[in-house]
Amino acid sequence: MMKYIYFPLILLLYSCSPPSYIYLFNNTGSDLNVSYEKNSNHVKDSVMLKGTALKLKVGALYGVKVVLSDDSTQWGYKLIKPVGPFALGESVSYYFDYEGISPFLKITYKFQIERDKKIFALKNSEKFPLNINEKTVQPDGYPIEPILVK
């Protein structure tokens, strides 16, 4: 009888993964309008001032589309979970961090958009603004190039 009780409890705990948040830092030199979608559903519109970070709740970092615009252009990105490359001895949480404690635990990712409109992933130990140069190591799929929308 007890084994029938444990299975639903384990399933419930397994399905309760913590929500994900992204911090997107505006290093473009101008203010931006931000709109984002989760699985093709519009979620939020915001203004991101230059030199500031915007925190967005994304649930899980799959199916997230961010659209940015300035006075003349609109462009978008499909964000992907930053993974690797890992140096020997580094943990799996290299590109994400945790905030809070259970049951209020959150997974956070940090991204930075540059003047050339590329989005870079920051390691959990790095702070905004990150000094981007040709030696900046990025995970697979990063930096993300923009897709012109308008």
URCORSUL-V966991 format. One line per field, one symbol per residue. phi: phi as a letter, one per 30 degrees, with the letter a starting at -180 (. if undefined). burial: b if it has 16 or more other C-alpha atoms within 10 Angstrom, else e. Layout:
phi=???
burial=???
This chain:
phi=.dddddeddddddddcdddcbccccccdjbdbcbbbbbhicdcacbccddibcccbdcibdbicccccacdbbbbbbcdbddbhdcdejddddecbbcbibddcdbcbbcbbccedidccccddcdcdddddbdcddbdeicddddcdcb
burial=eeeeeeeeeeeeeeeeeeebbbbbbbbbeebbebbbbbeeeeeeeeebbeeebbebbbbbbeebbbbbbeeeebbbbbbbbbbbeeeeeeeeebbbbeeeeeeeebbbbbbbbbeebebbbbbeeeebbbeeeeeebbbeebbbbbeeee
